[in-house]
């Protein structure tokens, strides 16, 4: 398959598009993350627990629908203009929530925030998918983008906790979101090219040739599996920790390696022998996680803490798999659709985390027999991924021409 004209002879790009795309994602995602920090205070203000759950769930529902439908409705519109308008709208709506202390049509306002959230969160990546660079460079930029997002999102909850300690009350979180959105509206859009637009996507552009289609399925699994593992392990840690302060510590023991591995993941996958990188990024974290879920009821001692930290190596494939998957499409419109698919693949396992945990953790008390059962169930998937990792994933990362 010949290289498309837009990728034919392209110089190495700067990192700026990846940084701007990460800034868009983090500023929008803050609208979902910061309200989680203020759960206790918001429950006290709202007085009914189910209202808080509805407050969060209405955003998830409306943003998912908007994420799917918005690109169809906004075809041809300027990404720069849509981001400016979207962030200004988020600033206005969060200002209302902050100054009314959630007492004025809070569910409707959060529903509108969800609609805007879903419409603008992929726009930074849409721009990243349109810049004229080689396939190898595009994977690098998307991987850098994901590393930056991961590192910034790790810090957001601590920013929220700090704001509440300083100022008190959950309304300060929404005041902070209003300020963040207003600043984003001023600073981010000018960095994007005026020519960047939401692409129309003819259906004829979407089918892939067989080698690329096969790799796309593998990449999809490499996105979903780590996210599901991440969600299940965090729920398990909340049970095994015994207290909120210890849960915070254990979460850091897991999430810091998970985030840090991403910084080096692309280089590790390209330079290490494929069997070794598969051992570190697939076999070790999955089997350790199965052992923890099945055989440990309380996290105590350095050996268990080390096991929790090593599960963070599952962050290796989740860093480069999204960029590789998106880059498989040769046109900007095709990459745009692939990007939407990646966002859904990354968010769905996290959204279903409590349900997944109920299935995995709800089979009685932890025991060695349960650990062995989980390991045996995981074995076929690991063997399939090992073969694909050595035969397609790593060779393609090193030389995309192997799929031509």
C-alpha positions in Angstrom: 0.0 0.0 0.0 1.6 3.3 -1.1 2.0 6.2 1.3 -0.8 8.8 1.0 0.1 12.1 -0.5 -0.3 14.0 2.8 2.3 11.7 4.4 4.6 11.3 1.4 7.7 13.4 2.3 7.1 15.1 5.7 9.6 16.6 8.1 9.6 15.7 11.7 6.9 17.8 13.5 7.2 19.8 16.7 5.6 18.6 19.9 3.3 21.6 20.1 0.2 19.9 18.6 0.5 17.1 21.1 0.8 19.6 24.0 -2.2 21.5 22.8 -4.3 18.4 22.3 -3.4 17.3 25.9 -4.4 20.7 27.3 -7.8 20.4 25.6 -8.4 16.9 27.0 -7.3 17.8 30.5 -9.2 21.0 30.7 -12.4 19.3 29.6 -11.9 16.2 31.7 -11.5 18.4 34.8 -15.3 18.8 34.6 -15.7 15.1 35.3 -12.8 14.6 37.8 -13.0 17.5 40.2 -16.7 16.9 41.2 -15.6 13.4 42.4 -13.3 15.1 45.0 -16.2 17.0 46.6 -18.6 14.0 47.1 -19.0 14.3 50.8 -19.6 18.1 50.8 -22.0 17.8 47.8 -24.0 15.1 49.5 -24.4 17.3 52.5 -25.6 20.2 50.3 -27.9 18.1 48.1 -29.1 16.1 51.1 -30.0 13.0 49.0 -27.4 10.5 47.9 -29.2 9.5 44.7 -29.2 13.1 43.5 -25.4 13.2 43.6 -25.3 10.0 41.5 -27.7 11.5 39.0 -25.6 14.7 39.0 -22.7 12.6 37.8 -24.5 10.1 35.6 -26.4 12.7 33.5 -23.0 14.1 32.4 -21.8 10.6 31.4 -25.0 9.9 29.4 -25.2 13.3 27.6 -21.5 13.4 26.9 -21.5 9.9 25.3 -24.3 10.8 23.0 -22.7 14.1 22.1 -19.4 12.5 21.5 -20.9 10.3 18.8 -23.3 12.8 17.2 -21.4 16.1 17.4 -18.9 15.3 14.6 -21.8 14.5 12.2 -23.5 17.8 13.1 -20.4 20.0 13.1 -18.7 18.9 9.9 -16.8 21.7 8.2 -16.7 23.9 11.4 -13.5 25.4 12.6 -11.9 23.5 15.5 -10.5 26.7 16.9 -13.9 28.4 16.9 -15.7 25.4 18.4 -13.2 25.2 21.3 -13.4 28.9 22.1 -17.2 28.7 22.2 -17.3 25.4 24.1 -14.9 26.6 26.8 -16.8 29.9 27.3 -20.0 27.9 27.7 -18.4 25.6 30.3 -17.1 28.7 32.1 -20.7 30.2 32.2 -22.4 27.0 33.3 -19.9 26.2 36.1 -20.2 29.8 37.3 -23.9 29.2 37.8 -23.3 26.0 39.7 -20.7 27.7 41.9 -22.8 30.7 42.8 -26.1 28.9 43.3 -24.4 26.0 45.3 -26.2 23.5 43.0 -29.6 24.8 44.0 -30.8 26.0 40.6 -31.6 23.3 38.0 -28.3 21.5 38.8 -29.2 18.3 36.8 -30.1 20.3 33.7 -26.9 22.4 33.9 -24.8 19.3 34.3 -26.6 17.7 31.3 -25.6 20.8 29.2 -22.0 20.5 30.5 -22.1 16.9 29.4 -23.2 17.8 25.9 -20.4 20.4 25.5 -18.0 18.0 27.1 -18.7 15.3 24.5 -18.6 17.7 21.6 -15.2 19.4 22.3 -13.1 16.7 24.1 -12.0 15.1 20.9 -11.2 18.3 19.0 -7.5 18.5 20.1 -6.9 15.0 18.8 -8.9 15.8 15.6 -6.3 18.5 15.0 -3.5 16.2 15.8 -4.8 13.6 13.3 -4.8 16.3 10.5 -1.3 17.6 10.7 0.8 16.3 7.7 3.5 14.0 9.3 4.7 10.5 8.7 2.9 7.6 10.3 5.8 6.9 12.6 5.8 10.5 13.8 2.0 10.5 14.2 2.3 7.5 16.6 5.0 9.4 18.5 2.9 12.5 18.8 -0.2 10.6 20.0 1.9 8.7 22.5 3.3 12.0 23.8 -0.2 13.4 24.0 -1.4 10.4 26.1 1.6 10.7 28.4 1.0 14.3 29.1 -2.7 13.7 29.7 -2.0 10.9 32.1 0.5 12.9 34.1 -1.8 15.9 34.3 -4.8 13.9 35.2 -2.9 12.2 38.1 -2.5 15.7 39.7 -6.1 17.0 39.2 -7.6 15.2 42.3 -4.9 16.7 44.5 -5.6 20.2 43.1 -9.2 19.7 44.0 -8.4 18.5 47.5 -6.1 21.4 48.0 -8.7 23.9 46.9 -11.2 22.5 49.3 -8.7 22.5 52.2 -7.9 26.2 51.5 -11.4 27.5 50.8 -13.9 24.9 52.0 -17.1 23.8 50.3 -17.6 22.0 47.0 -18.7 25.1 45.3 -15.1 26.2 45.0 -14.5 23.3 42.7 -17.0 24.7 40.2 -15.6 28.2 40.6 -12.2 26.7 39.7 -13.7 24.9 36.7 -15.2 28.2 35.5 -11.8 30.0 35.8 -10.0 27.1 34.1 -12.4 27.0 31.2 -12.2 30.8 30.7 -8.4 30.7 30.6 -8.5 27.7 28.2 -10.9 29.7 25.9 -8.3 32.5 25.8 -5.1 30.5 25.5 -5.7 27.3 23.6 -7.6 28.2 20.4 -5.0 30.8 19.1 -2.4 27.9 19.1 -4.4 25.9 16.6 -4.4 26.5 12.8 -7.4 28.3 11.4 -7.5 25.7 8.7 -8.2 22.8 11.1 -11.8 21.7 10.7 -14.1 18.8 11.7 -13.8 16.4 8.8 -16.5 14.8 6.8 -16.0 11.1 6.6 -17.2 9.2 3.5 -18.0 5.5 4.5 -15.7 4.4 1.7 -12.7 5.8 3.6 -13.2 3.6 6.7 -12.5 0.0 5.6 -8.9 -1.1 6.1 -6.8 -3.6 4.2 -6.5 -6.9 6.0 -3.1 -6.5 7.7 -4.1 -3.1 9.1 -7.6 -4.4 10.1 -6.0 -7.2 12.1 -3.6 -4.9 13.9 -6.6 -2.5 14.6 -8.3 -5.4 16.5 -5.2 -6.1 18.5 -4.7 -2.4 19.4 -8.4 -2.2 20.5 -7.7 -5.0 23.0 -4.5 -3.4 24.1 -6.6 -0.3 24.9 -9.5 -1.9 26.6 -7.6 -4.5 28.7 -5.4 -2.0 30.7 -8.3 0.4 31.3 -10.4 -2.4 32.6 -7.5 -3.6 34.8 -7.0 -0.1 36.1 -10.7 0.3 37.0 -11.0 -3.1 38.7 -7.8 -2.7 40.7 -8.7 0.7 42.0 -12.1 -0.7 43.2 -10.3 -3.6 44.8 -7.8 -1.3 46.5 -10.7 0.7 48.1 -11.8 -2.6 49.7 -8.4 -3.9 50.6 -7.1 -0.6 52.0 -9.2 -0.4 55.1 -9.3 3.4 55.3 -9.6 6.4 53.0 -6.1 7.7 53.9 -4.5 4.3 53.2 -6.6 4.1 49.9 -5.1 7.4 48.8 -1.6 6.0 49.5 -2.2 2.7 47.8 -3.7 4.5 44.8 -0.5 6.5 44.4 1.6 3.3 44.7 -0.3 2.0 41.6 -1.0 5.2 39.6 2.4 6.7 39.7 4.2 3.7 38.1 1.2 3.5 35.7 1.8 7.1 34.6 5.6 7.0 34.8 5.9 3.9 32.5 4.1 5.9 29.8 7.0 8.3 29.5 9.3 5.6 28.3 6.8 3.1 26.8 7.4 3.9 23.1 11.1 3.7 23.5 10.9 0.5 25.5 8.6 -1.2 23.0 10.9 -0.2 20.1 14.2 -1.1 21.7 13.6 -4.0 24.0 13.3 -7.5 22.6 9.6 -8.1 21.9 9.4 -11.1 24.3 10.8 -9.0 27.1 8.5 -6.0 26.5 5.6 -8.4 26.4 6.6 -9.9 29.7 6.8 -6.4 31.3 3.7 -4.9 29.7 1.4 -7.9 29.5 2.2 -11.0 31.4 3.7 -9.5 34.6 0.9 -7.0 35.3 -2.0 -9.2 34.3 -0.9 -12.3 36.3 0.1 -10.2 39.3 -3.3 -8.5 39.2 -5.1 -11.9 39.1 -3.0 -13.0 42.1 -3.9 -9.9 44.1 -7.6 -10.0 43.3 -7.8 -13.7 44.0 -5.5 -14.2 46.9 -5.1 -11.0 48.9 -7.8 -9.4 51.1 -5.6 -6.7 52.8 -2.7 -4.8 51.3 0.1 -5.2 53.9 3.8 -5.7 53.7 6.4 -4.6 51.1 5.8 -7.7 48.9 2.2 -6.8 48.3 3.0 -3.1 47.8 5.6 -4.0 45.2 3.1 -6.2 43.4 0.6 -3.3 43.3 3.3 -1.0 41.9 4.3 -3.6 39.3 0.8 -3.9 38.0 1.3 -0.3 36.9 3.4 -1.7 34.0 0.1 -2.3 32.2 0.5 1.4 31.4 3.1 0.4 28.7 0.7 -0.7 25.9 -2.0 1.9 26.7 0.4 4.7 25.8 1.2 3.8 22.2 -1.7 1.5 21.2 -4.2 4.5 20.7 -1.8 6.4 18.5 -0.9 3.3 16.5 -4.6 2.5 16.0 -5.5 6.0 14.9 -2.5 6.1 12.5 -3.7 3.0 10.7 -6.2 5.1 8.7 -4.6 6.9 5.7 -7.0 9.9 5.6 -7.7 12.7 8.2 -11.5 11.8 8.1 -10.7 8.1 8.8 -8.4 9.0 11.7 -11.1 11.3 13.1 -13.6 8.3 13.3 -10.8 6.1 14.7 -10.1 8.8 17.4 -13.7 8.7 18.5 -13.5 4.9 18.7 -10.3 5.2 20.9 -12.0 7.6 23.3 -15.0 5.3 23.7 -12.6 2.3 24.2 -10.7 4.2 26.8 -13.7 5.6 28.8 -16.1 2.6 28.7 -14.1 0.3 30.9 -13.5 3.1 33.4 -17.2 3.9 33.4 -18.1 0.2 33.9 -15.4 -0.2 36.6 -17.8 -0.8 39.5 -19.8 -3.3 37.4 -16.6 -5.1 36.3 -15.4 -5.2 39.8 -18.6 -6.7 41.0 -18.2 -9.6 38.5 -14.5 -10.2 39.3 -14.6 -9.5 43.1 -18.0 -10.8 43.9 -17.2 -14.5 43.7 -16.7 -15.0 47.5 -13.7 -14.2 49.6 -10.2 -14.0 48.1 -8.4 -17.4 47.9 -5.5 -19.1 46.1 -8.1 -21.2 44.2 -9.7 -18.0 43.0 -6.3 -16.5 42.0 -5.5 -19.6 40.0 -8.9 -19.5 38.3 -8.4 -15.9 37.2 -4.9 -16.6 35.9 -6.2 -19.6 33.9 -9.0 -17.5 32.4 -6.5 -14.8 31.4 -4.1 -17.3 29.8 -5.7 -17.6 26.3 -5.9 -13.8 25.9 -2.3 -13.4 27.0 -1.1 -16.1 24.5 -3.0 -14.5 21.7 -1.6 -11.0 22.6 1.9 -12.4 22.9 1.7 -13.8 19.3 0.3 -10.5 18.0 2.8 -8.4 20.0 5.8 -10.2 18.5 4.4 -10.6 15.0 2.6 -7.3 14.4 2.6 -4.7 17.2 6.3 -4.3 17.9 7.4 -4.7 14.2 4.9 -2.1 13.1 6.1 0.3 15.8 9.7 -0.1 14.6 8.7 0.2 10.9 5.2 1.0 9.7 6.1 -0.2 6.2 5.7 -3.8 7.4 2.0 -3.3 7.0 2.2 -2.0 3.5 
